[in-house]
């Protein structure tokens, strides 16, 4: 497909871009085996960088999305990134490793300069026991979530539907309640009972 530089050096990989409406300056590197990339109908990819560096990974982007993102999957096999229909992403780094998943719901609006990562990529070890204390964990972002610019979403985070994450927040906790405004570093609940809309005001 025009607009995509694809390098597949593994085996039994599936890269299905047939649904994409447009790809602009995109690069895909698949260095492992048994990986799967599927792009939904009507989706536009701009400056997307996908690097699948382990085995058995899945990237599925739903229909009618518009996405600018970098995706890195490494550090053990069987990671997944699932993005729901109609979601827009201004610019986000997704880092998924150690067999974990990132799930982004439908009709989400993710701004610029974001980082969403399930793994710290390096171990922190308890001196007394020798045990690692920072294991990787899944991230869930439910439907219709707005994440402001330069926010960071870390391992184990959960953001409920219809919620808003303020600029430069660092989300490390689980917020299952819907319709929240959360913000800060680390993020906390600032307000409940809200809903947001895409159209500009004024």
C-alpha positions in Angstrom: 0.0 0.0 0.0 1.2 3.5 -0.8 2.5 5.5 2.1 3.7 2.5 4.1 7.2 1.0 4.3 6.8 -2.6 5.5 9.6 -4.8 6.6 8.7 -8.3 7.7 11.7 -10.4 8.7 9.7 -13.0 10.7 7.4 -15.9 9.8 3.6 -16.5 9.8 2.9 -12.8 10.3 -0.4 -11.2 9.1 -0.4 -7.5 8.1 -3.8 -6.5 6.8 -3.9 -2.8 5.8 -6.7 -3.3 3.2 -9.2 -1.4 5.3 -7.1 1.7 5.6 -8.5 4.8 3.8 -5.1 6.5 3.8 -1.6 6.0 5.1 0.9 8.8 5.1 4.6 8.3 6.0 4.1 5.1 7.9 6.7 2.4 8.8 6.0 -1.1 10.0 8.8 -3.5 11.3 7.8 -7.0 12.2 10.8 -8.9 13.6 9.1 -11.8 15.3 6.8 -14.6 14.3 3.0 -15.2 14.4 2.2 -11.5 14.8 -1.0 -9.9 13.5 -1.8 -6.3 12.4 -5.3 -5.4 11.2 -6.5 -1.9 10.3 -10.2 -1.3 10.1 -12.2 0.2 7.3 -11.9 4.0 6.7 -9.0 4.5 9.1 -6.3 7.0 8.4 -2.8 6.5 9.7 -0.3 9.4 9.7 3.3 9.1 10.8 2.6 5.7 12.4 5.6 3.6 13.5 4.9 0.0 14.4 7.7 -2.2 15.8 6.7 -5.7 16.7 10.0 -7.2 18.1 8.7 -10.3 19.8 6.3 -13.1 18.9 2.5 -13.6 19.0 1.6 -9.9 19.2 -1.7 -8.4 18.0 -2.4 -4.8 16.9 -6.0 -4.2 15.9 -7.2 -0.7 15.0 -11.0 -0.3 14.5 -12.8 1.4 11.7 -13.0 5.2 11.1 -10.0 6.1 13.3 -7.4 8.8 12.7 -4.1 7.9 14.3 -0.6 9.3 14.7 1.3 7.0 17.0 4.4 4.9 17.7 3.9 1.3 18.9 6.6 -0.8 20.3 6.0 -4.4 21.4 8.9 -6.2 23.0 10.1 -7.9 26.3 8.4 -11.3 26.1 5.7 -12.4 23.6 1.9 -12.2 23.3 1.3 -8.4 23.8 -1.8 -6.7 22.3 -3.0 -3.2 21.4 -6.7 -2.9 20.6 -8.2 0.5 19.5 -11.9 0.9 19.1 -13.9 2.5 16.3 -13.8 6.2 15.7 -11.0 6.9 18.1 -8.6 9.8 17.2 -5.0 10.1 18.4 -2.9 13.2 17.9 0.4 11.6 18.8 1.0 8.8 21.3 3.8 6.4 22.1 2.4 3.0 23.0 4.9 0.6 24.7 3.6 -2.8 25.5 5.6 -5.7 26.8 5.9 -8.7 29.1 2.7 -10.3 27.7 0.4 -7.4 28.5 -2.5 -5.6 26.7 -3.5 -2.0 26.1 -7.2 -1.6 25.3 -8.5 1.8 24.1 -12.3 2.0 23.6 -14.4 3.5 20.8 -14.8 7.2 20.2 -11.8 8.2 22.4 -9.9 11.4 21.8 -6.2 11.2 22.7 -4.2 14.4 22.3 -0.6 15.1 21.6 2.6 14.0 23.4 1.1 11.0 25.2 2.9 8.0 26.5 0.9 4.8 27.4 3.1 1.9 28.7 2.3 -1.4 30.4 5.9 -2.0 31.4 8.8 0.0 33.0 11.1 -1.9 30.7 13.6 -2.4 33.6 13.4 -4.2 36.9 13.2 -2.7 40.3 14.2 -5.3 42.9 13.6 -5.6 46.6 17.1 -5.8 48.2 15.9 -8.1 51.1 14.0 -10.6 49.0 15.6 -10.3 45.6 12.1 -10.2 44.1 11.1 -7.8 41.4 8.5 -5.3 42.6 7.4 -3.5 39.4 5.7 -6.2 37.2 4.0 -5.2 34.0 0.2 -4.9 33.9 -2.6 -4.3 31.5 -4.1 -0.8 30.7 -7.8 -0.2 30.0 -9.2 3.0 28.6 -13.0 2.6 28.2 -15.2 4.2 25.5 -15.4 8.0 25.0 -12.4 9.0 27.1 -10.6 12.3 26.4 -6.9 12.3 27.4 -5.2 15.8 27.4 -1.8 16.6 26.0 1.4 15.3 27.5 -0.3 12.9 29.8 1.2 9.6 30.8 -0.8 6.4 31.4 1.2 3.7 33.3 0.9 0.0 33.9 -2.3 -1.2 35.6 -4.2 2.0 34.9 -8.0 1.9 34.2 -10.0 4.9 33.0 -13.8 4.7 33.0 -16.0 5.8 30.1 -16.9 9.4 29.4 -14.0 10.6 31.6 -11.5 13.4 31.0 -7.8 13.2 31.9 -6.2 16.6 32.3 -3.0 17.9 30.6 0.3 16.4 31.9 -1.4 14.0 34.3 0.3 10.7 35.3 -2.3 8.0 35.7 -1.2 5.0 37.8 -4.4 3.9 39.4 -7.8 2.4 38.5 -10.7 4.8 38.0 -13.7 2.5 37.2 -16.4 5.2 37.7 -17.6 6.8 34.5 -17.8 10.6 33.9 -14.8 11.6 35.9 -12.3 14.4 35.6 -8.9 13.1 36.8 -5.7 15.0 36.9 -2.4 15.5 38.7 0.8 13.5 39.2 -0.2 11.0 40.4 -3.7 11.5 39.0 -6.7 11.7 41.4 -10.4 12.2 41.0 -11.1 16.0 40.6 -14.8 15.9 39.7 -17.5 13.4 38.9 -20.7 13.5 36.9 -19.3 15.0 33.7 -19.6 14.3 29.9 -17.6 15.8 27.1 -18.2 16.5 23.4 -15.8 16.9 20.4 -17.1 20.1 18.8 -15.2 23.3 19.7 -17.1 25.9 21.7 -17.3 29.6 21.0 
